[in-house]
Amino acid sequence: PFLMFAALVEELQQLDNDGVTERLRNLELERRRIEAETSALISLAQARRVPRDDGHHGVAGWLRANLNWSGVQVAGAKKVAGLLDQHEVVGDALLAGHVGTAQVAELARAARNPRCGSEIGDVLDILLEHGEQLPFDDFRRVVRRWESLADEDGAALDDESNEDHRTAALHERDGAIDLTASGGSALTTAELPGIIGHFAQANHPKAVAARTTFHP
């Protein structure tokens, strides 16, 4: 194997500097094409239940057994395959080499965001354009900024729902106060413990005096 690699190195050394750059770019395009095809095969295997025919309960075990992939590789490949299966426009961009595997992995991560991932289809055309034109770090900032804005809307809806369904009840149980409450906004959640703490602190001297009376 080492002799084979040495032969490859010797072959590559025959390239001029422009040839090295061109070879590298061609390899990256091939990597993107292979990633797109691999994702398509994973989706096909899931649809046809190929893992079961191969003696596995799911696609994760099938991938580990056939490719000796790590858990991280399996999880990442499943996310990308799911994204491409649901949004063919991403597969088209990857297959054509317009975006890289890192950009697609970042989109796949955002698509799994439980609060806003389902909305990513509405902005994929724009995000893919950014993925093609921007350096990766800048592209990642764009994606996460979109997540922040989309999640902000979701958080507002959650707050509204919590406000609409807030409850509170005060009962007497065996001579003591039984207070239960749920729901409300984030502001209420932040303020209420402080209010209760304030009155608890104000009543602390009385509690200490009463305990001293009964337990001098």
C-alpha positions in Angstrom: 0.0 0.0 0.0 2.8 2.5 0.8 4.4 1.8 -2.5 1.1 2.5 -4.3 0.8 5.8 -2.5 4.4 6.6 -3.3 3.6 6.0 -7.0 0.7 8.3 -6.7 2.8 11.0 -5.2 5.4 10.5 -8.0 2.6 10.9 -10.6 1.3 14.1 -9.0 4.8 15.6 -8.9 4.7 15.7 -12.7 2.0 18.3 -12.5 2.9 22.0 -12.8 1.5 24.4 -10.2 -1.6 25.2 -12.2 -2.2 21.5 -12.7 -2.0 20.9 -8.9 -4.7 23.5 -8.4 -6.9 22.1 -11.2 -6.5 18.5 -9.9 -7.5 19.6 -6.4 -10.6 21.4 -7.7 -11.6 18.4 -9.8 -11.3 16.1 -6.7 -13.5 18.5 -4.7 -16.2 18.4 -7.4 -16.0 14.6 -7.4 -16.3 14.6 -3.6 -19.5 16.6 -3.9 -20.9 14.3 -6.5 -20.1 11.3 -4.4 -21.8 12.9 -1.4 -24.9 13.5 -3.4 -25.0 9.9 -4.7 -24.3 8.5 -1.2 -27.2 10.5 0.2 -29.5 9.2 -2.6 -28.5 5.6 -1.9 -29.1 6.0 1.9 -32.6 7.4 1.2 -33.3 4.6 -1.3 -32.1 2.0 1.2 -34.5 3.4 3.8 -37.4 3.4 1.4 -36.7 -0.2 0.2 -35.8 -1.4 3.7 -32.5 -2.7 2.4 -30.9 -2.8 5.9 -33.5 -5.3 7.0 -32.7 -7.6 4.0 -29.0 -7.2 5.0 -29.8 -8.3 8.6 -29.9 -4.9 10.3 -32.7 -3.2 12.2 -32.0 0.2 10.7 -29.9 2.2 8.3 -27.4 3.2 11.0 -26.4 -0.3 11.7 -26.3 -1.0 7.9 -23.9 1.9 7.4 -21.7 0.9 10.2 -21.5 -2.7 9.1 -20.9 -2.0 5.4 -18.7 1.2 5.6 -17.2 0.9 9.1 -18.3 4.4 9.8 -18.2 6.1 13.2 -21.4 7.1 14.9 -20.7 10.8 14.0 -20.4 9.9 10.3 -23.6 7.9 10.4 -25.6 10.7 12.1 -24.2 13.3 9.7 -25.0 11.2 6.7 -28.5 10.5 7.8 -29.2 14.2 8.3 -27.8 15.1 4.9 -29.8 12.3 3.2 -32.9 13.5 5.0 -32.4 17.1 3.8 -31.7 16.0 0.2 -34.7 13.7 0.2 -37.0 16.4 1.3 -35.5 19.3 -0.6 -34.2 18.2 -4.0 -32.8 21.7 -4.7 -30.0 21.0 -2.3 -29.2 17.8 -4.0 -29.1 19.5 -7.3 -26.7 22.2 -6.0 -24.4 19.5 -4.4 -24.4 17.2 -7.4 -23.6 20.2 -9.7 -20.8 21.2 -7.3 -22.2 24.6 -6.6 -22.0 24.0 -2.8 -19.7 21.9 -0.7 -20.3 19.1 1.7 -19.7 21.4 4.7 -22.3 23.9 3.5 -24.8 21.1 3.0 -24.0 19.6 6.5 -24.7 23.1 8.0 -28.1 23.3 6.2 -28.9 19.7 7.3 -28.2 20.7 10.9 -30.4 23.8 10.7 -33.2 21.7 9.1 -33.2 19.6 12.2 -33.8 22.6 14.5 -37.0 21.6 16.3 -38.3 25.1 16.5 -37.7 26.4 13.0 -36.2 23.7 10.8 -39.5 23.0 9.1 -39.4 26.5 7.7 -36.0 26.2 6.0 -37.5 25.3 2.6 -38.8 28.8 2.3 -35.3 30.3 2.3 -33.2 27.5 0.7 -32.7 29.3 -2.6 -31.2 32.3 -0.8 -29.1 30.2 1.5 -27.8 28.1 -1.3 -26.8 31.2 -3.2 -24.9 32.4 -0.1 -23.4 29.0 0.3 -22.0 29.2 -3.2 -20.7 32.8 -3.0 -19.6 33.2 0.7 -16.6 31.8 2.6 -17.9 29.0 4.8 -17.6 30.9 8.1 -19.6 33.8 6.7 -22.2 31.3 5.3 -22.5 29.6 8.7 -23.2 33.0 10.3 -25.9 33.7 7.7 -27.6 30.3 8.5 -27.4 30.8 12.2 -28.7 34.3 11.9 -31.7 33.0 10.0 -32.2 30.4 12.7 -32.1 33.1 15.4 -34.7 35.2 13.6 -37.0 32.2 12.8 -36.7 30.9 16.3 -37.5 34.3 17.7 -40.9 34.1 15.9 -41.4 30.7 17.3 -40.5 31.8 20.8 -43.0 34.7 20.6 -45.7 32.2 19.6 -44.8 30.0 22.5 -45.0 33.0 24.9 -48.4 33.9 23.5 -49.6 30.3 23.9 -48.3 30.2 27.4 -50.0 33.4 28.3 -53.3 32.1 26.9 -53.1 28.9 28.9 -51.6 30.2 32.1 -53.2 29.0 35.3 -52.8 29.6 39.0 -54.5 28.2 42.1 -54.3 28.8 45.9 -55.6 26.3 48.4 -55.4 25.7 52.1 -54.1 22.2 53.0 -53.8 21.2 56.6 -53.5 24.8 57.7 -50.8 25.6 55.2 -50.8 27.4 51.8 -50.7 25.3 48.7 -49.8 27.5 45.7 -49.6 26.1 42.1 -49.1 28.0 38.9 -48.1 27.3 35.3 -47.8 29.1 32.0 -47.2 32.8 31.6 -44.6 34.7 29.7 -40.8 34.6 30.2 -41.1 37.9 32.0 -43.6 36.5 34.5 -41.3 33.5 35.0 -38.4 35.8 35.8 -40.4 38.1 38.1 -42.5 35.6 40.1 -39.6 33.9 41.9 -38.2 37.3 42.9 -41.6 38.4 44.3 -41.9 35.2 46.3 -38.3 35.5 47.5 -38.9 39.1 48.6 -41.8 38.1 50.8 -40.0 35.0 52.1 -37.1 37.2 53.1 -39.4 39.7 54.8 -41.1 36.9 56.8 -37.8 35.3 57.8 -37.3 37.2 61.1 -40.9 36.3 62.2 -40.3 32.6 61.4 -37.0 32.6 63.4 -38.7 34.3 66.4 -41.6 31.8 66.3 -39.1 28.9 66.2 -37.2 30.4 69.1 -40.4 30.6 71.1 -41.2 26.9 70.7 -37.6 25.7 70.7 -35.5 28.0 72.9 
